[in-house]
Amino acid sequence: MARPVKPIDEALLKKLCTILCTNEEMASILGVSRETLESRYLADIREWKEGGKMSLRRAQYQLAMKGNMGMLIWLGKQHLGQSDKNDYSLDKPFNITFGYEPEDKKQIEE
C-alpha cells in the first residue's frame, strides 16, 4: 500500500519561490523531500521564481531611478557593458613596498 500524499501549502510555496529560496530550503520548510517537491511542482516553482526575479529587478530599477548611485553603477555594468577604467600596463615599471625601509640598504644586499 502506497503512502498517503503529504499536502503542501501552495501559498507558502509560492511566497518562498518569490523570495528566491532554493529548492532544498523550500523542501525543508515544507517538510518534504526536494525530489517530492520538484516532482509535484517543478513547473510552478520555475514560474514563481521568475516572478521573484522580476520583482527584484523592478526594485533595483526603482532604486536606480531614485538616484541610488551604487545601483546605477551596478545596473550600468550588468546591462550596458560599462566598467571601471583600470589603467594597468605591463609596459610601465612598478614598485612593491612592504612598509619597511632599512636604514642601510646594504643590509639587504648582503
PyRosetta script that sets phi, psi and omega in degrees:
from pyrosetta import init, pose_from_sequence

init()
pose = pose_from_sequence("MARPVKPIDEALLKKLCTILCTNEEMASILGVSRETLESRYLADIREWKEGGKMSLRRAQYQLAMKGNMGMLIWLGKQHLGQSDKNDYSLDKPFNITFGYEPEDKKQIEE")
pose.set_psi(1, 131.4)
pose.set_omega(1, -177.7)
pose.set_phi(2, -74.2)
pose.set_psi(2, 153.5)
pose.set_omega(2, 176.5)
pose.set_phi(3, -68.4)
pose.set_psi(3, 149.9)
pose.set_omega(3, 175.5)
pose.set_phi(4, -69.0)
pose.set_psi(4, 147.9)
pose.set_omega(4, -179.9)
pose.set_phi(5, -71.3)
pose.set_psi(5, 125.5)
pose.set_omega(5, 179.6)
pose.set_phi(6, -76.6)
pose.set_psi(6, 128.3)
pose.set_omega(6, 179.3)
pose.set_phi(7, -69.9)
pose.set_psi(7, 143.9)
pose.set_omega(7, 177.5)
pose.set_phi(8, -119.3)
pose.set_psi(8, 130.1)
pose.set_omega(8, 179.4)
pose.set_phi(9, -72.1)
pose.set_psi(9, 99.9)
pose.set_omega(9, -175.9)
pose.set_phi(10, -65.0)
pose.set_psi(10, -33.9)
pose.set_omega(10, 179.2)
pose.set_phi(11, -64.8)
pose.set_psi(11, -42.5)
pose.set_omega(11, 177.5)
pose.set_phi(12, -67.1)
pose.set_psi(12, -41.6)
pose.set_omega(12, 178.0)
pose.set_phi(13, -57.9)
pose.set_psi(13, -44.1)
pose.set_omega(13, -179.8)
pose.set_phi(14, -63.5)
pose.set_psi(14, -42.0)
pose.set_omega(14, 178.5)
pose.set_phi(15, -62.9)
pose.set_psi(15, -41.9)
pose.set_omega(15, 178.8)
pose.set_phi(16, -64.1)
pose.set_psi(16, -37.8)
pose.set_omega(16, 177.2)
pose.set_phi(17, -64.3)
pose.set_psi(17, -42.2)
pose.set_omega(17, -175.5)
pose.set_phi(18, -71.1)
pose.set_psi(18, -18.7)
pose.set_omega(18, 173.5)
pose.set_phi(19, -98.0)
pose.set_psi(19, 13.3)
pose.set_omega(19, 171.1)
pose.set_phi(20, 63.5)
pose.set_psi(20, 37.6)
pose.set_omega(20, 172.1)
pose.set_phi(21, -64.2)
pose.set_psi(21, 152.8)
pose.set_omega(21, 174.0)
pose.set_phi(22, -74.4)
pose.set_psi(22, 162.1)
pose.set_omega(22, 178.4)
pose.set_phi(23, -62.0)
pose.set_psi(23, -35.8)
pose.set_omega(23, 178.2)
pose.set_phi(24, -64.6)
pose.set_psi(24, -43.7)
pose.set_omega(24, 178.6)
pose.set_phi(25, -62.1)
pose.set_psi(25, -45.8)
pose.set_omega(25, -178.8)
pose.set_phi(26, -63.8)
pose.set_psi(26, -42.5)
pose.set_omega(26, 179.5)
pose.set_phi(27, -61.2)
pose.set_psi(27, -42.1)
pose.set_omega(27, 179.6)
pose.set_phi(28, -63.0)
pose.set_psi(28, -45.4)
pose.set_omega(28, 180.0)
pose.set_phi(29, -64.1)
pose.set_psi(29, -38.9)
pose.set_omega(29, -177.3)
pose.set_phi(30, -84.0)
pose.set_psi(30, -8.1)
pose.set_omega(30, 176.9)
pose.set_phi(31, 75.0)
pose.set_psi(31, 32.1)
pose.set_omega(31, 177.1)
pose.set_phi(32, -132.9)
pose.set_psi(32, 169.3)
pose.set_omega(32, 176.3)
pose.set_phi(33, -78.1)
pose.set_psi(33, 158.5)
pose.set_omega(33, 176.2)
pose.set_phi(34, -60.7)
pose.set_psi(34, -39.4)
pose.set_omega(34, -179.0)
pose.set_phi(35, -62.5)
pose.set_psi(35, -42.8)
pose.set_omega(35, 178.3)
pose.set_phi(36, -63.1)
pose.set_psi(36, -45.8)
pose.set_omega(36, -179.4)
pose.set_phi(37, -59.2)
pose.set_psi(37, -47.6)
pose.set_omega(37, -177.7)
pose.set_phi(38, -69.4)
pose.set_psi(38, -35.7)
pose.set_omega(38, -178.7)
pose.set_phi(39, -67.8)
pose.set_psi(39, -27.3)
pose.set_omega(39, -177.6)
pose.set_phi(40, -98.4)
pose.set_psi(40, -25.7)
pose.set_omega(40, -170.6)
pose.set_phi(41, -135.3)
pose.set_psi(41, 17.1)
pose.set_omega(41, -173.3)
pose.set_phi(42, -55.3)
pose.set_psi(42, -47.3)
pose.set_omega(42, -178.8)
pose.set_phi(43, -63.6)
pose.set_psi(43, -41.9)
pose.set_omega(43, 178.7)
pose.set_phi(44, -65.4)
pose.set_psi(44, -42.8)
pose.set_omega(44, 179.7)
pose.set_phi(45, -57.8)
pose.set_psi(45, -46.8)
pose.set_omega(45, 179.8)
pose.set_phi(46, -61.0)
pose.set_psi(46, -44.4)
pose.set_omega(46, -179.7)
pose.set_phi(47, -64.6)
pose.set_psi(47, -46.5)
pose.set_omega(47, -177.2)
pose.set_phi(48, -68.5)
pose.set_psi(48, -33.6)
pose.set_omega(48, 176.3)
pose.set_phi(49, -67.7)
pose.set_psi(49, -37.7)
pose.set_omega(49, 176.7)
pose.set_phi(50, -61.8)
pose.set_psi(50, -38.8)
pose.set_omega(50, 175.6)
pose.set_phi(51, -62.5)
pose.set_psi(51, -38.7)
pose.set_omega(51, 176.8)
pose.set_phi(52, -64.2)
pose.set_psi(52, -41.9)
pose.set_omega(52, 177.3)
pose.set_phi(53, -62.8)
pose.set_psi(53, -40.7)
pose.set_omega(53, 179.3)
pose.set_phi(54, -63.2)
pose.set_psi(54, -41.6)
pose.set_omega(54, 178.4)
pose.set_phi(55, -63.8)
pose.set_psi(55, -41.6)
pose.set_omega(55, 178.6)
pose.set_phi(56, -64.0)
pose.set_psi(56, -44.3)
pose.set_omega(56, 178.7)
pose.set_phi(57, -61.1)
pose.set_psi(57, -41.1)
pose.set_omega(57, 178.8)
pose.set_phi(58, -62.1)
pose.set_psi(58, -43.8)
pose.set_omega(58, 179.9)
pose.set_phi(59, -64.0)
pose.set_psi(59, -41.3)
pose.set_omega(59, 177.6)
pose.set_phi(60, -62.5)
pose.set_psi(60, -44.7)
pose.set_omega(60, -180.0)
pose.set_phi(61, -61.8)
pose.set_psi(61, -42.8)
pose.set_omega(61, 179.7)
pose.set_phi(62, -63.1)
pose.set_psi(62, -40.9)
pose.set_omega(62, 176.3)
pose.set_phi(63, -61.3)
pose.set_psi(63, -44.7)
pose.set_omega(63, -180.0)
pose.set_phi(64, -61.6)
pose.set_psi(64, -43.5)
pose.set_omega(64, -178.4)
pose.set_phi(65, -68.6)
pose.set_psi(65, -19.4)
pose.set_omega(65, 175.3)
pose.set_phi(66, -86.5)
pose.set_psi(66, -0.1)
pose.set_omega(66, 175.3)
pose.set_phi(67, 98.9)
pose.set_psi(67, 12.3)
pose.set_omega(67, 177.6)
pose.set_phi(68, -66.3)
pose.set_psi(68, 107.4)
pose.set_omega(68, -173.5)
pose.set_phi(69, -61.1)
pose.set_psi(69, -41.7)
pose.set_omega(69, 179.8)
pose.set_phi(70, -60.0)
pose.set_psi(70, -42.6)
pose.set_omega(70, -178.9)
pose.set_phi(71, -71.4)
pose.set_psi(71, -37.1)
pose.set_omega(71, 176.8)
pose.set_phi(72, -61.0)
pose.set_psi(72, -44.3)
pose.set_omega(72, -179.7)
pose.set_phi(73, -64.9)
pose.set_psi(73, -47.5)
pose.set_omega(73, -177.6)
pose.set_phi(74, -62.2)
pose.set_psi(74, -46.8)
pose.set_omega(74, 179.9)
pose.set_phi(75, -64.8)
pose.set_psi(75, -36.6)
pose.set_omega(75, 176.5)
pose.set_phi(76, -61.6)
pose.set_psi(76, -40.8)
pose.set_omega(76, 178.8)
pose.set_phi(77, -69.0)
pose.set_psi(77, -40.0)
pose.set_omega(77, -176.3)
pose.set_phi(78, -72.7)
pose.set_psi(78, -41.8)
pose.set_omega(78, -170.1)
pose.set_phi(79, -110.4)
pose.set_psi(79, -17.6)
pose.set_omega(79, -176.4)
pose.set_phi(80, -114.9)
pose.set_psi(80, 3.5)
pose.set_omega(80, 178.4)
pose.set_phi(81, 71.3)
pose.set_psi(81, 17.4)
pose.set_omega(81, 179.8)
pose.set_phi(82, -78.2)
pose.set_psi(82, 154.2)
pose.set_omega(82, 178.6)
pose.set_phi(83, -152.0)
pose.set_psi(83, 163.0)
pose.set_omega(83, 173.9)
pose.set_phi(84, -72.7)
pose.set_psi(84, 143.1)
pose.set_omega(84, 179.3)
pose.set_phi(85, -86.9)
pose.set_psi(85, 120.1)
pose.set_omega(85, 176.0)
pose.set_phi(86, -108.2)
pose.set_psi(86, 125.5)
pose.set_omega(86, -177.9)
pose.set_phi(87, -102.8)
pose.set_psi(87, 62.0)
pose.set_omega(87, 178.7)
pose.set_phi(88, -102.9)
pose.set_psi(88, 139.1)
pose.set_omega(88, 178.4)
pose.set_phi(89, -146.0)
pose.set_psi(89, 139.3)
pose.set_omega(89, 176.4)
pose.set_phi(90, -80.0)
pose.set_psi(90, -8.3)
pose.set_omega(90, 179.8)
pose.set_phi(91, -80.8)
pose.set_psi(91, -18.7)
pose.set_omega(91, -177.4)
pose.set_phi(92, -96.6)
pose.set_psi(92, 138.5)
pose.set_omega(92, 177.5)
pose.set_phi(93, -70.7)
pose.set_psi(93, 152.2)
pose.set_omega(93, 176.6)
pose.set_phi(94, -145.2)
pose.set_psi(94, 155.5)
pose.set_omega(94, -179.8)
pose.set_phi(95, -118.5)
pose.set_psi(95, 143.0)
pose.set_omega(95, 174.7)
pose.set_phi(96, -113.1)
pose.set_psi(96, 127.3)
pose.set_omega(96, 177.2)
pose.set_phi(97, -120.0)
pose.set_psi(97, 153.2)
pose.set_omega(97, -177.6)
pose.set_phi(98, -118.4)
pose.set_psi(98, 17.1)
pose.set_omega(98, 176.2)
pose.set_phi(99, 81.1)
pose.set_psi(99, 11.3)
pose.set_omega(99, 179.8)
pose.set_phi(100, -129.4)
pose.set_psi(100, 120.2)
pose.set_omega(100, 176.0)
pose.set_phi(101, -118.3)
pose.set_psi(101, 110.9)
pose.set_omega(101, 177.9)
pose.set_phi(102, -66.1)
pose.set_psi(102, 148.1)
pose.set_omega(102, 179.7)
pose.set_phi(103, -64.0)
pose.set_psi(103, -36.9)
pose.set_omega(103, 179.9)
pose.set_phi(104, -120.6)
pose.set_psi(104, 108.8)
pose.set_omega(104, -176.6)
pose.set_phi(105, -63.0)
pose.set_psi(105, -17.4)
pose.set_omega(105, 178.7)
pose.set_phi(106, -65.3)
pose.set_psi(106, -25.3)
pose.set_omega(106, -179.4)
pose.set_phi(107, -61.0)
pose.set_psi(107, -35.8)
pose.set_omega(107, -178.5)
pose.set_phi(108, -75.4)
pose.set_psi(108, -39.0)
pose.set_omega(108, -176.6)
pose.set_phi(109, -69.5)
pose.set_psi(109, -25.0)
pose.set_omega(109, -176.8)
pose.set_phi(110, -78.1)
pose.dump_pdb("model.pdb")
